[in-house]
C-alpha cells in the first residue's frame, strides 16, 4: 500500500473513531451561592403570588349598593308632536 493511501486510510479511521465515540457530559458543578439565590427568588415569587391572590379577593363591602346612583326618569318633551311638517 503506498504511503499517501496509508495515511489517508489512517486519517479516515481516526476521524470515524472520533465521530462514533459517544460524548461524555461534564461533571455536575454545585455553586452554593447560586442555589441560595434561586431559593430566595422562589420565596419572593411565592410572596408575590400570595399578595396578588389577597388583592384579587372581593372586598367585603357591597360595592353595587354602596355606589348606586339613583337614576332620574326620562321625560318626554313632545319633540315629535310639535315638529313642522314640510
Biopython code that builds the backbone (N, CA, C, O; Angstrom):
import numpy as np
from Bio.PDB.StructureBuilder import StructureBuilder

atoms = [
    (1, "UNK", "N", (0.862, -1.162, 0.000)),
    (1, "UNK", "CA", (0.000, 0.000, 0.000)),
    (1, "UNK", "C", (0.918, 1.238, 0.000)),
    (1, "UNK", "O", (1.816, 1.350, 0.834)),
    (2, "UNK", "N", (0.681, 2.161, -0.943)),
    (2, "UNK", "CA", (1.508, 3.365, -0.982)),
    (2, "UNK", "C", (1.303, 4.208, 0.276)),
    (2, "UNK", "O", (0.263, 4.150, 0.932)),
    (3, "UNK", "N", (2.336, 4.992, 0.585)),
    (3, "UNK", "CA", (2.328, 5.774, 1.810)),
    (3, "UNK", "C", (1.182, 6.793, 1.864)),
    (3, "UNK", "O", (0.539, 6.880, 2.911)),
    (4, "UNK", "N", (0.875, 7.578, 0.805)),
    (4, "UNK", "CA", (-0.243, 8.530, 0.905)),
    (4, "UNK", "C", (-1.589, 7.833, 1.122)),
    (4, "UNK", "O", (-2.458, 8.353, 1.822)),
    (5, "UNK", "N", (-1.754, 6.657, 0.518)),
    (5, "UNK", "CA", (-3.010, 5.924, 0.698)),
    (5, "UNK", "C", (-3.132, 5.406, 2.131)),
    (5, "UNK", "O", (-4.222, 5.379, 2.701)),
    (6, "UNK", "N", (-2.005, 4.997, 2.702)),
    (6, "UNK", "CA", (-1.995, 4.502, 4.075)),
    (6, "UNK", "C", (-2.315, 5.663, 5.042)),
    (6, "UNK", "O", (-3.062, 5.474, 6.002)),
    (7, "UNK", "N", (-1.764, 6.836, 4.798)),
    (7, "UNK", "CA", (-2.031, 8.000, 5.641)),
    (7, "UNK", "C", (-3.512, 8.387, 5.545)),
    (7, "UNK", "O", (-4.131, 8.731, 6.551)),
    (8, "UNK", "N", (-4.077, 8.329, 4.334)),
    (8, "UNK", "CA", (-5.490, 8.657, 4.151)),
    (8, "UNK", "C", (-6.375, 7.643, 4.874)),
    (8, "UNK", "O", (-7.380, 8.020, 5.477)),
    (9, "UNK", "N", (-6.011, 6.360, 4.820)),
    (9, "UNK", "CA", (-6.802, 5.327, 5.487)),
    (9, "UNK", "C", (-6.750, 5.494, 7.002)),
    (9, "UNK", "O", (-7.767, 5.348, 7.681)),
    (10, "UNK", "N", (-5.562, 5.803, 7.532)),
    (10, "UNK", "CA", (-5.426, 6.004, 8.978)),
    (10, "UNK", "C", (-6.201, 7.254, 9.411)),
    (10, "UNK", "O", (-6.859, 7.252, 10.451)),
    (11, "UNK", "N", (-6.118, 8.317, 8.608)),
    (11, "UNK", "CA", (-6.851, 9.542, 8.923)),
    (11, "UNK", "C", (-8.346, 9.299, 8.917)),
    (11, "UNK", "O", (-9.068, 9.791, 9.785)),
    (12, "UNK", "N", (-8.813, 8.532, 7.930)),
    (12, "UNK", "CA", (-10.238, 8.205, 7.859)),
    (12, "UNK", "C", (-10.668, 7.357, 9.052)),
    (12, "UNK", "O", (-11.746, 7.570, 9.607)),
    (13, "UNK", "N", (-9.841, 6.406, 9.446)),
    (13, "UNK", "CA", (-10.172, 5.553, 10.590)),
    (13, "UNK", "C", (-10.220, 6.375, 11.877)),
    (13, "UNK", "O", (-11.114, 6.187, 12.702)),
    (14, "UNK", "N", (-9.266, 7.280, 12.047)),
    (14, "UNK", "CA", (-9.278, 8.127, 13.238)),
    (14, "UNK", "C", (-10.482, 9.071, 13.251)),
    (14, "UNK", "O", (-11.078, 9.300, 14.303)),
    (15, "UNK", "N", (-10.840, 9.615, 12.096)),
    (15, "UNK", "CA", (-11.996, 10.508, 12.022)),
    (15, "UNK", "C", (-13.273, 9.764, 12.370)),
    (15, "UNK", "O", (-14.124, 10.291, 13.086)),
    (16, "UNK", "N", (-13.414, 8.546, 11.870)),
    (16, "UNK", "CA", (-14.599, 7.738, 12.197)),
    (16, "UNK", "C", (-14.620, 7.367, 13.675)),
    (16, "UNK", "O", (-15.685, 7.325, 14.291)),
    (17, "UNK", "N", (-13.465, 7.103, 14.238)),
    (17, "UNK", "CA", (-13.410, 6.748, 15.655)),
    (17, "UNK", "C", (-13.806, 7.942, 16.522)),
    (17, "UNK", "O", (-14.487, 7.779, 17.534)),
    (18, "UNK", "N", (-13.385, 9.124, 16.132)),
    (18, "UNK", "CA", (-13.723, 10.314, 16.910)),
    (18, "UNK", "C", (-15.217, 10.612, 16.813)),
    (18, "UNK", "O", (-15.839, 11.005, 17.801)),
    (19, "UNK", "N", (-15.790, 10.428, 15.633)),
    (19, "UNK", "CA", (-17.198, 10.737, 15.430)),
    (19, "UNK", "C", (-18.091, 9.716, 16.123)),
    (19, "UNK", "O", (-19.131, 10.086, 16.669)),
    (20, "UNK", "N", (-17.716, 8.458, 16.113)),
    (20, "UNK", "CA", (-18.588, 7.412, 16.654)),
    (20, "UNK", "C", (-18.460, 7.238, 18.168)),
    (20, "UNK", "O", (-19.316, 6.592, 18.773)),
    (21, "UNK", "N", (-17.436, 7.784, 18.792)),
    (21, "UNK", "CA", (-17.289, 7.664, 20.246)),
    (21, "UNK", "C", (-18.321, 8.576, 20.902)),
    (21, "UNK", "O", (-18.385, 9.763, 20.583)),
    (22, "UNK", "N", (-19.128, 8.038, 21.813)),
    (22, "UNK", "CA", (-20.140, 8.878, 22.464)),
    (22, "UNK", "C", (-19.465, 9.960, 23.320)),
    (22, "UNK", "O", (-18.447, 9.729, 23.973)),
    (23, "UNK", "N", (-20.061, 11.115, 23.286)),
    (23, "UNK", "CA", (-19.529, 12.226, 24.063)),
    (23, "UNK", "C", (-19.954, 12.090, 25.514)),
    (23, "UNK", "O", (-21.048, 11.606, 25.802)),
    (24, "UNK", "N", (-19.117, 12.506, 26.402)),
    (24, "UNK", "CA", (-19.419, 12.436, 27.830)),
    (24, "UNK", "C", (-19.695, 13.838, 28.344)),
    (24, "UNK", "O", (-19.035, 14.801, 27.952)),
    (25, "UNK", "N", (-20.659, 13.936, 29.209)),
    (25, "UNK", "CA", (-21.025, 15.234, 29.775)),
    (25, "UNK", "C", (-20.023, 15.623, 30.854)),
    (25, "UNK", "O", (-19.262, 14.794, 31.353)),
    (26, "UNK", "N", (-20.045, 16.897, 31.195)),
    (26, "UNK", "CA", (-19.173, 17.376, 32.254)),
    (26, "UNK", "C", (-19.709, 16.933, 33.601)),
    (26, "UNK", "O", (-20.860, 16.516, 33.727)),
    (27, "UNK", "N", (-18.880, 17.028, 34.572)),
    (27, "UNK", "CA", (-19.315, 16.716, 35.928)),
    (27, "UNK", "C", (-20.241, 17.824, 36.423)),
    (27, "UNK", "O", (-20.187, 18.954, 35.937)),
    (28, "UNK", "N", (-21.076, 17.492, 37.378)),
    (28, "UNK", "CA", (-22.006, 18.466, 37.938)),
    (28, "UNK", "C", (-21.218, 19.439, 38.807)),
    (28, "UNK", "O", (-20.409, 19.037, 39.643)),
    (29, "UNK", "N", (-21.470, 20.720, 38.592)),
    (29, "UNK", "CA", (-20.818, 21.757, 39.389)),
    (29, "UNK", "C", (-21.869, 22.344, 40.317)),
    (29, "UNK", "O", (-22.900, 22.836, 39.859)),
    (30, "UNK", "N", (-21.617, 22.295, 41.597)),
    (30, "UNK", "CA", (-22.551, 22.818, 42.594)),
    (30, "UNK", "C", (-22.033, 24.161, 43.079)),
    (30, "UNK", "O", (-20.924, 24.263, 43.603)),
    (31, "UNK", "N", (-22.842, 25.176, 42.898)),
    (31, "UNK", "CA", (-22.490, 26.518, 43.351)),
    (31, "UNK", "C", (-23.468, 26.901, 44.460)),
    (31, "UNK", "O", (-24.627, 27.200, 44.173)),
    (32, "UNK", "N", (-23.033, 26.900, 45.702)),
    (32, "UNK", "CA", (-23.964, 27.186, 46.792)),
    (32, "UNK", "C", (-24.544, 28.592, 46.729)),
    (32, "UNK", "O", (-25.692, 28.802, 47.122)),
    (33, "UNK", "N", (-23.778, 29.551, 46.245)),
    (33, "UNK", "CA", (-24.287, 30.923, 46.142)),
    (33, "UNK", "C", (-25.441, 30.990, 45.156)),
    (33, "UNK", "O", (-26.452, 31.644, 45.413)),
    (34, "UNK", "N", (-25.286, 30.321, 44.039)),
    (34, "UNK", "CA", (-26.334, 30.304, 43.021)),
    (34, "UNK", "C", (-27.581, 29.585, 43.543)),
    (34, "UNK", "O", (-28.702, 30.013, 43.269)),
    (35, "UNK", "N", (-27.394, 28.518, 44.279)),
    (35, "UNK", "CA", (-28.527, 27.779, 44.834)),
    (35, "UNK", "C", (-29.288, 28.614, 45.857)),
    (35, "UNK", "O", (-30.519, 28.605, 45.872)),
    (36, "UNK", "N", (-28.575, 29.326, 46.700)),
    (36, "UNK", "CA", (-29.227, 30.179, 47.700)),
    (36, "UNK", "C", (-30.012, 31.292, 47.009)),
    (36, "UNK", "O", (-31.132, 31.609, 47.407)),
    (37, "UNK", "N", (-29.418, 31.880, 45.973)),
    (37, "UNK", "CA", (-30.105, 32.936, 45.218)),
    (37, "UNK", "C", (-31.382, 32.401, 44.573)),
    (37, "UNK", "O", (-32.402, 33.089, 44.548)),
    (38, "UNK", "N", (-31.326, 31.183, 44.055)),
    (38, "UNK", "CA", (-32.515, 30.586, 43.437)),
    (38, "UNK", "C", (-33.616, 30.366, 44.471)),
    (38, "UNK", "O", (-34.789, 30.610, 44.189)),
    (39, "UNK", "N", (-33.250, 29.913, 45.654)),
    (39, "UNK", "CA", (-34.234, 29.691, 46.720)),
    (39, "UNK", "C", (-34.857, 31.023, 47.150)),
    (39, "UNK", "O", (-36.065, 31.103, 47.369)),
    (40, "UNK", "N", (-34.032, 32.062, 47.269)),
    (40, "UNK", "CA", (-34.556, 33.379, 47.657)),
    (40, "UNK", "C", (-35.496, 33.943, 46.600)),
    (40, "UNK", "O", (-36.521, 34.535, 46.937)),
    (41, "UNK", "N", (-35.161, 33.767, 45.334)),
    (41, "UNK", "CA", (-36.050, 34.227, 44.266)),
    (41, "UNK", "C", (-37.363, 33.455, 44.280)),
    (41, "UNK", "O", (-38.424, 34.029, 44.032)),
    (42, "UNK", "N", (-37.299, 32.147, 44.571)),
    (42, "UNK", "CA", (-38.508, 31.335, 44.641)),
    (42, "UNK", "C", (-39.401, 31.803, 45.795)),
    (42, "UNK", "O", (-40.617, 31.902, 45.637)),
    (43, "UNK", "N", (-38.802, 32.089, 46.944)),
    (43, "UNK", "CA", (-39.589, 32.577, 48.086)),
    (43, "UNK", "C", (-40.231, 33.927, 47.774)),
    (43, "UNK", "O", (-41.373, 34.174, 48.160)),
    (44, "UNK", "N", (-39.508, 34.797, 47.082)),
    (44, "UNK", "CA", (-40.073, 36.094, 46.706)),
    (44, "UNK", "C", (-41.230, 35.904, 45.737)),
    (44, "UNK", "O", (-42.234, 36.610, 45.826)),
    (45, "UNK", "N", (-41.103, 34.968, 44.820)),
    (45, "UNK", "CA", (-42.179, 34.673, 43.878)),
    (45, "UNK", "C", (-43.426, 34.176, 44.601)),
    (45, "UNK", "O", (-44.542, 34.558, 44.248)),
    (46, "UNK", "N", (-43.246, 33.329, 45.607)),
    (46, "UNK", "CA", (-44.371, 32.826, 46.405)),
    (46, "UNK", "C", (-45.052, 33.985, 47.140)),
    (46, "UNK", "O", (-46.280, 34.065, 47.166)),
    (47, "UNK", "N", (-44.250, 34.891, 47.742)),
    (47, "UNK", "CA", (-44.829, 36.040, 48.442)),
    (47, "UNK", "C", (-45.604, 36.942, 47.485)),
    (47, "UNK", "O", (-46.678, 37.430, 47.837)),
    (48, "UNK", "N", (-45.084, 37.171, 46.293)),
    (48, "UNK", "CA", (-45.781, 37.995, 45.312)),
    (48, "UNK", "C", (-47.090, 37.334, 44.883)),
    (48, "UNK", "O", (-48.104, 38.012, 44.718)),
    (49, "UNK", "N", (-47.067, 36.023, 44.705)),
    (49, "UNK", "CA", (-48.273, 35.294, 44.315)),
    (49, "UNK", "C", (-49.336, 35.398, 45.407)),
    (49, "UNK", "O", (-50.506, 35.647, 45.117)),
    (50, "UNK", "N", (-48.930, 35.209, 46.653)),
    (50, "UNK", "CA", (-49.894, 35.307, 47.758)),
    (50, "UNK", "C", (-50.461, 36.722, 47.867)),
    (50, "UNK", "O", (-51.642, 36.889, 48.171)),
    (51, "UNK", "N", (-49.639, 37.735, 47.625)),
    (51, "UNK", "CA", (-50.107, 39.109, 47.662)),
    (51, "UNK", "C", (-51.125, 39.359, 46.555)),
    (51, "UNK", "O", (-52.144, 40.010, 46.782)),
    (52, "UNK", "N", (-50.852, 38.847, 45.364)),
    (52, "UNK", "CA", (-51.796, 39.025, 44.256)),
    (52, "UNK", "C", (-53.112, 38.304, 44.524)),
    (52, "UNK", "O", (-54.177, 38.816, 44.181)),
    (53, "UNK", "N", (-53.052, 37.138, 45.126)),
    (53, "UNK", "CA", (-54.274, 36.413, 45.482)),
    (53, "UNK", "C", (-55.060, 37.215, 46.509)),
    (53, "UNK", "O", (-56.284, 37.312, 46.415)),
    (54, "UNK", "N", (-54.375, 37.788, 47.484)),
    (54, "UNK", "CA", (-55.046, 38.607, 48.501)),
    (54, "UNK", "C", (-55.690, 39.830, 47.855)),
    (54, "UNK", "O", (-56.804, 40.200, 48.225)),
    (55, "UNK", "N", (-55.017, 40.463, 46.904)),
    (55, "UNK", "CA", (-55.565, 41.638, 46.242)),
    (55, "UNK", "C", (-56.750, 41.280, 45.355)),
    (55, "UNK", "O", (-57.635, 42.108, 45.141)),
    (56, "UNK", "N", (-56.777, 40.066, 44.843)),
    (56, "UNK", "CA", (-57.845, 39.659, 43.924)),
    (56, "UNK", "C", (-59.128, 39.267, 44.650)),
    (56, "UNK", "O", (-60.187, 39.179, 44.028)),
    (57, "UNK", "N", (-59.043, 39.031, 45.952)),
    (57, "UNK", "CA", (-60.257, 38.667, 46.693)),
    (57, "UNK", "C", (-61.232, 39.838, 46.696)),
    (57, "UNK", "O", (-60.829, 41.001, 46.686)),
    (58, "UNK", "N", (-62.499, 39.516, 46.710)),
    (58, "UNK", "CA", (-63.529, 40.549, 46.681)),
    (58, "UNK", "C", (-63.554, 41.305, 48.009)),
    (58, "UNK", "O", (-63.421, 40.709, 49.078)),
    (59, "UNK", "N", (-63.720, 42.580, 47.928)),
    (59, "UNK", "CA", (-63.809, 43.429, 49.113)),
    (59, "UNK", "C", (-65.102, 43.073, 49.841)),
    (59, "UNK", "O", (-66.131, 42.887, 49.191)),
    (60, "UNK", "N", (-65.082, 42.972, 51.176)),
    (60, "UNK", "CA", (-66.287, 42.554, 51.897)),
    (60, "UNK", "C", (-67.330, 43.668, 52.020)),
    (60, "UNK", "O", (-68.027, 43.743, 53.032)),
    (61, "UNK", "N", (-67.444, 44.500, 51.048)),
    (61, "UNK", "CA", (-68.427, 45.572, 51.021)),
    (61, "UNK", "C", (-69.242, 45.382, 49.758)),
    (61, "UNK", "O", (-68.704, 45.019, 48.712)),
    (62, "UNK", "N", (-70.535, 45.627, 49.853)),
    (62, "UNK", "CA", (-71.385, 45.513, 48.671)),
    (62, "UNK", "C", (-71.208, 46.785, 47.838)),
    (62, "UNK", "O", (-71.888, 47.787, 48.063)),
    (63, "UNK", "N", (-70.297, 46.729, 46.887)),
    (63, "UNK", "CA", (-69.986, 47.915, 46.100)),
    (63, "UNK", "C", (-71.139, 48.331, 45.207)),
    (63, "UNK", "O", (-71.299, 49.519, 44.927)),
    (64, "UNK", "N", (-71.940, 47.389, 44.755)),
    (64, "UNK", "CA", (-73.064, 47.733, 43.887)),
    (64, "UNK", "C", (-74.068, 48.612, 44.646)),
    (64, "UNK", "O", (-74.597, 49.571, 44.086)),
    (65, "UNK", "N", (-74.328, 48.289, 45.909)),
    (65, "UNK", "CA", (-75.264, 49.089, 46.696)),
    (65, "UNK", "C", (-74.600, 50.385, 47.181)),
    (65, "UNK", "O", (-75.255, 51.422, 47.287)),
    (66, "UNK", "N", (-73.327, 50.319, 47.467)),
    (66, "UNK", "CA", (-72.642, 51.483, 48.009)),
    (66, "UNK", "C", (-72.540, 52.613, 46.985)),
    (66, "UNK", "O", (-72.712, 53.782, 47.329)),
    (67, "UNK", "N", (-72.264, 52.268, 45.745)),
    (67, "UNK", "CA", (-72.079, 53.289, 44.727)),
    (67, "UNK", "C", (-73.253, 53.377, 43.762)),
    (67, "UNK", "O", (-73.100, 53.858, 42.639)),
    (68, "UNK", "N", (-74.402, 52.925, 44.183)),
    (68, "UNK", "CA", (-75.582, 53.000, 43.325)),
    (68, "UNK", "C", (-76.065, 54.450, 43.262)),
    (68, "UNK", "O", (-76.276, 55.097, 44.288)),
    (69, "UNK", "N", (-76.230, 54.929, 42.068)),
    (69, "UNK", "CA", (-76.733, 56.293, 41.884)),
    (69, "UNK", "C", (-78.169, 56.190, 41.407)),
    (69, "UNK", "O", (-78.481, 55.430, 40.490)),
    (70, "UNK", "N", (-79.022, 56.949, 42.029)),
    (70, "UNK", "CA", (-80.415, 56.941, 41.610)),
    (70, "UNK", "C", (-80.552, 57.540, 40.221)),
    (70, "UNK", "O", (-79.954, 58.571, 39.916)),
    (71, "UNK", "N", (-81.321, 56.906, 39.406)),
    (71, "UNK", "CA", (-81.494, 57.422, 38.049)),
    (71, "UNK", "C", (-82.782, 58.243, 37.981)),
    (71, "UNK", "O", (-83.802, 57.889, 38.572)),
    (72, "UNK", "N", (-82.703, 59.315, 37.262)),
    (72, "UNK", "CA", (-83.906, 60.135, 37.101)),
    (72, "UNK", "C", (-84.704, 59.616, 35.913)),
    (72, "UNK", "O", (-84.139, 59.089, 34.954)),
    (73, "UNK", "N", (-86.018, 59.771, 35.986)),
    (73, "UNK", "CA", (-86.868, 59.309, 34.900)),
    (73, "UNK", "C", (-86.695, 60.215, 33.688)),
    (73, "UNK", "O", (-86.487, 61.421, 33.823)),
    (74, "UNK", "N", (-86.781, 59.628, 32.522)),
    (74, "UNK", "CA", (-86.691, 60.406, 31.289)),
    (74, "UNK", "C", (-88.062, 61.019, 31.010)),
    (74, "UNK", "O", (-89.081, 60.330, 31.041)),
    (75, "UNK", "N", (-88.070, 62.259, 30.750)),
    (75, "UNK", "CA", (-89.315, 62.935, 30.461)),
    (75, "UNK", "C", (-89.458, 63.117, 28.966)),
    (75, "UNK", "O", (-88.505, 63.445, 28.260)),
    (76, "UNK", "N", (-90.641, 62.900, 28.520)),
    (76, "UNK", "CA", (-90.913, 63.122, 27.111)),
    (76, "UNK", "C", (-91.332, 64.575, 26.937)),
    (76, "UNK", "O", (-92.308, 65.028, 27.535)),
    (77, "UNK", "N", (-90.601, 65.280, 26.133)),
    (77, "UNK", "CA", (-90.891, 66.686, 25.926)),
    (77, "UNK", "C", (-91.723, 66.927, 24.672)),
    (77, "UNK", "O", (-91.948, 68.069, 24.270)),
    (78, "UNK", "N", (-92.163, 65.869, 24.079)),
    (78, "UNK", "CA", (-93.022, 66.002, 22.895)),
    (78, "UNK", "C", (-92.326, 66.627, 21.717)),
    (78, "UNK", "O", (-92.912, 67.456, 21.020)),
    (79, "UNK", "N", (-91.101, 66.254, 21.481)),
    (79, "UNK", "CA", (-90.359, 66.842, 20.381)),
    (79, "UNK", "C", (-90.933, 66.467, 19.024)),
    (79, "UNK", "O", (-90.848, 67.244, 18.073)),
    (80, "UNK", "N", (-91.509, 65.294, 18.934)),
    (80, "UNK", "CA", (-92.043, 64.870, 17.636)),
    (80, "UNK", "C", (-93.447, 65.450, 17.400)),
    (80, "UNK", "O", (-93.855, 65.617, 16.251)),
    (81, "UNK", "N", (-94.176, 65.754, 18.456)),
    (81, "UNK", "CA", (-95.544, 66.242, 18.250)),
    (81, "UNK", "C", (-95.571, 67.690, 17.749)),
    (81, "UNK", "O", (-96.512, 68.083, 17.059)),
    (82, "UNK", "N", (-94.560, 68.480, 18.083)),
    (82, "UNK", "CA", (-94.563, 69.875, 17.673)),
    (82, "UNK", "C", (-93.737, 70.150, 16.443)),
    (82, "UNK", "O", (-93.536, 71.308, 16.076)),
    (83, "UNK", "N", (-93.249, 69.096, 15.793)),
    (83, "UNK", "CA", (-92.384, 69.313, 14.635)),
    (83, "UNK", "C", (-93.195, 69.785, 13.450)),
    (83, "UNK", "O", (-94.325, 69.336, 13.258)),
    (84, "UNK", "N", (-92.647, 70.677, 12.656)),
    (84, "UNK", "CA", (-93.336, 71.188, 11.473)),
    (84, "UNK", "C", (-93.278, 70.166, 10.361)),
    (84, "UNK", "O", (-92.268, 69.487, 10.177)),
    (85, "UNK", "N", (-94.309, 70.065, 9.661)),
    (85, "UNK", "CA", (-94.294, 69.179, 8.504)),
    (85, "UNK", "C", (-94.011, 70.024, 7.283)),
    (85, "UNK", "O", (-94.587, 71.099, 7.112)),
    (86, "UNK", "N", (-93.164, 69.559, 6.472)),
    (86, "UNK", "CA", (-92.773, 70.350, 5.301)),
    (86, "UNK", "C", (-93.687, 70.155, 4.133)),
    (86, "UNK", "O", (-93.480, 70.758, 3.080)),
]
sb = StructureBuilder()
sb.init_structure("model")
sb.init_model(0)
sb.init_chain("A")
sb.init_seg("    ")
for serial, (resi, resn, name, xyz) in enumerate(atoms, 1):
    if name == "N":
        sb.init_residue(resn, " ", resi, " ")
    sb.init_atom(name, np.array(xyz, "f"), 0.0, 1.0, " ", f" {name:<3s}", serial, name[0])
structure = sb.get_structure()
